[in-house]
Amino acid sequence: FFLWQNAHAVIIGRNQNTLAEINSDFIHEKNIRITRRNTGGGAVYHDLGNINYSFIVNYQPGKDIDFSVFAIPVIKTLAQIGITAEFSGRNDFLIDGRKISGSAQSRIGDRILFHGTLLFDSNIDDIVNALNVRGVKISGKGIASVRSRVTNIKEHLPQQLDVKEFI
Protein backbone atom coordinates (compact mmCIF):
# COMPACT_ATOMS: atom_id res chain seq x y z
CA PHE A 1 0.00 0.00 0.00
CA PHE A 2 1.24 3.48 -0.74
CA LEU A 3 0.01 7.06 -1.02
CA TRP A 4 1.15 9.48 -3.69
CA GLN A 5 0.35 12.81 -5.33
CA ASN A 6 0.65 14.46 -8.73
CA ALA A 7 0.76 18.14 -9.51
CA HIS A 8 -1.83 19.24 -12.07
CA ALA A 9 -2.58 16.31 -14.38
CA VAL A 10 -5.45 14.51 -16.05
CA ILE A 11 -5.19 10.74 -15.94
CA ILE A 12 -7.12 8.94 -18.68
CA GLY A 13 -8.47 5.39 -18.26
CA ARG A 14 -7.06 2.59 -20.41
CA ASN A 15 -10.01 2.46 -22.82
CA GLN A 16 -10.96 6.12 -23.03
CA ASN A 17 -10.77 8.52 -25.96
CA THR A 18 -8.59 11.32 -24.57
CA LEU A 19 -10.07 14.08 -26.72
CA ALA A 20 -13.60 13.15 -25.64
CA GLU A 21 -12.64 13.28 -21.94
CA ILE A 22 -10.81 16.59 -21.68
CA ASN A 23 -11.41 20.28 -22.23
CA SER A 24 -8.40 20.82 -24.52
CA ASP A 25 -8.46 24.62 -24.31
CA PHE A 26 -8.38 24.62 -20.51
CA ILE A 27 -5.75 21.85 -20.40
CA HIS A 28 -3.43 23.77 -22.73
CA GLU A 29 -4.07 27.14 -21.07
CA LYS A 30 -3.20 25.74 -17.62
CA ASN A 31 -0.34 23.53 -18.91
CA ILE A 32 -1.90 20.42 -17.35
CA ARG A 33 -0.17 17.12 -18.09
CA ILE A 34 -2.17 14.26 -19.59
CA THR A 35 -1.27 10.61 -19.14
CA ARG A 36 -2.95 7.26 -19.62
CA ARG A 37 -3.05 4.59 -16.93
CA ASN A 38 -3.21 0.83 -17.42
CA THR A 39 -6.51 0.46 -15.55
CA GLY A 40 -10.03 1.19 -16.75
CA GLY A 41 -12.44 3.69 -15.31
CA GLY A 42 -13.00 7.34 -16.01
CA ALA A 43 -10.70 10.30 -16.45
CA VAL A 44 -9.58 11.94 -13.22
CA TYR A 45 -7.98 15.26 -12.37
CA HIS A 46 -5.04 15.35 -9.97
CA ASP A 47 -3.64 18.28 -8.06
CA LEU A 48 -1.77 18.52 -4.76
CA GLY A 49 -5.07 18.56 -2.87
CA ASN A 50 -5.82 15.09 -4.21
CA ILE A 51 -4.25 12.05 -2.59
CA ASN A 52 -3.89 8.88 -4.60
CA TYR A 53 -3.58 5.43 -3.09
CA SER A 54 -2.48 2.10 -4.50
CA PHE A 55 -2.70 -1.48 -3.29
CA ILE A 56 -0.57 -4.11 -5.01
CA VAL A 57 -1.32 -7.69 -4.02
CA ASN A 58 -0.71 -11.18 -5.32
CA TYR A 59 -3.33 -12.55 -7.70
CA GLN A 60 -4.98 -15.76 -6.55
CA PRO A 61 -6.08 -17.83 -9.58
CA GLY A 62 -9.71 -18.90 -9.43
CA LYS A 63 -10.61 -16.20 -6.91
CA ASP A 64 -12.75 -13.29 -8.11
CA ILE A 65 -11.30 -9.83 -7.70
CA ASP A 66 -13.60 -7.94 -5.33
CA PHE A 67 -13.34 -4.14 -5.19
CA SER A 68 -14.74 -4.12 -1.65
CA VAL A 69 -11.67 -5.96 -0.33
CA PHE A 70 -9.70 -2.81 -1.08
CA ALA A 71 -12.49 -0.30 -0.38
CA ILE A 72 -13.24 -1.42 3.18
CA PRO A 73 -9.80 -0.46 4.59
CA VAL A 74 -10.12 3.01 3.04
CA ILE A 75 -13.63 3.47 4.48
CA LYS A 76 -12.44 2.29 7.92
CA THR A 77 -9.43 4.61 7.85
CA LEU A 78 -11.64 7.59 6.98
CA ALA A 79 -13.95 6.63 9.87
CA GLN A 80 -11.00 6.84 12.26
CA ILE A 81 -10.75 10.57 11.56
CA GLY A 82 -14.50 11.16 11.78
CA ILE A 83 -15.51 10.79 8.13
CA THR A 84 -18.55 8.65 7.38
CA ALA A 85 -18.06 7.46 3.82
CA GLU A 86 -19.63 4.67 1.84
CA PHE A 87 -18.53 2.53 -1.08
CA SER A 88 -21.08 2.96 -3.86
CA GLY A 89 -21.63 1.24 -7.14
CA ARG A 90 -18.63 -0.48 -8.56
CA ASN A 91 -15.89 1.96 -7.69
CA ASP A 92 -16.92 5.20 -5.98
CA PHE A 93 -16.62 6.47 -2.40
CA LEU A 94 -19.25 8.94 -1.24
CA ILE A 95 -19.85 11.31 1.67
CA ASP A 96 -23.51 12.30 2.00
CA GLY A 97 -24.13 11.12 -1.56
CA ARG A 98 -21.27 13.19 -3.03
CA LYS A 99 -18.22 11.61 -4.64
CA ILE A 100 -14.82 11.86 -2.97
CA SER A 101 -13.10 9.02 -4.78
CA GLY A 102 -13.08 6.84 -7.83
CA SER A 103 -11.06 3.66 -8.10
CA ALA A 104 -9.92 1.16 -10.70
CA GLN A 105 -7.98 -2.05 -10.86
CA SER A 106 -6.03 -4.23 -13.20
CA ARG A 107 -4.33 -7.60 -13.12
CA ILE A 108 -0.77 -7.39 -14.35
CA GLY A 109 0.88 -10.80 -14.48
CA ASP A 110 0.58 -12.36 -11.06
CA ARG A 111 -0.24 -9.04 -9.33
CA ILE A 112 -3.37 -6.96 -8.86
CA LEU A 113 -3.13 -3.19 -8.83
CA PHE A 114 -6.05 -1.41 -7.18
CA HIS A 115 -5.83 2.34 -6.96
CA GLY A 116 -7.93 5.42 -6.52
CA THR A 117 -8.17 9.08 -5.75
CA LEU A 118 -9.18 10.84 -2.57
CA LEU A 119 -10.39 14.40 -3.04
CA PHE A 120 -9.05 16.00 0.11
CA ASP A 121 -8.71 19.67 -0.84
CA SER A 122 -8.72 19.70 -4.63
CA ASN A 123 -9.68 22.68 -6.73
CA ILE A 124 -13.23 21.70 -7.77
CA ASP A 125 -13.37 24.45 -10.41
CA ASP A 126 -10.27 23.00 -12.07
CA ILE A 127 -11.79 19.50 -12.00
CA VAL A 128 -14.96 20.80 -13.64
CA ASN A 129 -13.07 22.84 -16.23
CA ALA A 130 -10.48 20.19 -17.12
CA LEU A 131 -12.82 17.25 -17.68
CA ASN A 132 -15.72 16.72 -20.06
CA VAL A 133 -18.39 14.87 -18.14
CA ARG A 134 -20.83 12.77 -20.13
CA GLY A 135 -24.30 14.28 -20.41
CA VAL A 136 -25.90 11.25 -18.79
CA LYS A 137 -23.92 11.93 -15.60
CA ILE A 138 -24.96 15.56 -15.37
CA SER A 139 -28.62 15.14 -16.32
CA GLY A 140 -28.80 18.35 -18.32
CA LYS A 141 -27.81 20.51 -15.34
CA GLY A 142 -24.35 21.31 -16.65
CA ILE A 143 -21.39 22.39 -14.59
CA ALA A 144 -23.46 23.22 -11.49
CA SER A 145 -24.51 19.58 -11.33
CA VAL A 146 -20.91 18.36 -11.52
CA ARG A 147 -19.93 20.71 -8.68
CA SER A 148 -22.80 19.42 -6.57
CA ARG A 149 -21.86 15.77 -7.22
CA VAL A 150 -18.33 15.98 -5.80
CA THR A 151 -16.92 17.20 -2.51
CA ASN A 152 -13.62 17.47 -0.69
CA ILE A 153 -13.00 15.38 2.41
CA LYS A 154 -11.66 18.47 4.21
CA GLU A 155 -15.14 20.03 4.17
CA HIS A 156 -16.48 17.14 6.28
CA LEU A 157 -13.75 16.78 8.89
CA PRO A 158 -14.69 17.30 12.55
CA GLN A 159 -11.22 18.83 13.09
CA GLN A 160 -8.91 20.92 10.91
CA LEU A 161 -6.26 18.98 9.01
CA ASP A 162 -4.08 20.03 6.13
CA VAL A 163 -3.19 17.61 3.35
CA LYS A 164 0.11 16.55 4.97
CA GLU A 165 -1.60 15.79 8.29
CA PHE A 166 -4.28 13.83 6.44
CA ILE A 167 -1.67 11.73 4.67
C-alpha positions, 0 to 999 in steps of 0.5 A, a space after each residue: 500500500 502506498 500514497 502518492 500525489 501528482 501536480 496538475 494532471 489529467 489521468 485517462 483510463 485505459 479504454 478512453 478517448 482522450 479528446 472526448 474526456 478533456 477540455 483541450 483549451 483549458 488543459 493547454 491554457 493551464 499547462 496540465 499534463 495528460 497521461 494514460 493509466 493501465 486500468 479502466 475507469 473514467 478520467 480523473 484530475 489530480 492536483 496537490 489537494 488530491 491524494 492517490 492510493 495504491 494497493 498491489 497484491 498477489 493474484 490468486 487464480 480462481 478467486 474473483 477480484 472484489 473491489 470491496 476488499 480494497 475499499 473497506 480499509 479506506 472506508 475504515 481509515 476515513 472513519 478513524 478521523 470522523 468521516 462517514 463514507 460509503 462505497 457505492 456502485 462499482 468503484 466510488 466512495 461517497 460522503 452524504 451522496 457526493 463523490 470523494 473518490 473513484 477507483 480502478 484495478 487491473 491484473 498485471 501478471 501475477 499481481 493486482 493493482 487497485 488504486 484510486 483518488 481521494 479528493 481531500 482539498 482539490 480545486 473543484 473548479 479545475 476538476 470541472 473545467 479540465 474534464 468533459 463529463 458525459 451528459 448522462 452523468 450531469 442530467 442536463 444541469 451542466 457544470 453546477 450539477 458536476 460541482 454538486 456531485 463531488 466534494 472534498 474530504 476536508 469540508 467534512 472533517 470534525 477537526 482541521 487537518 491540512 493535506 500533509 496531516 491527512 496523509 
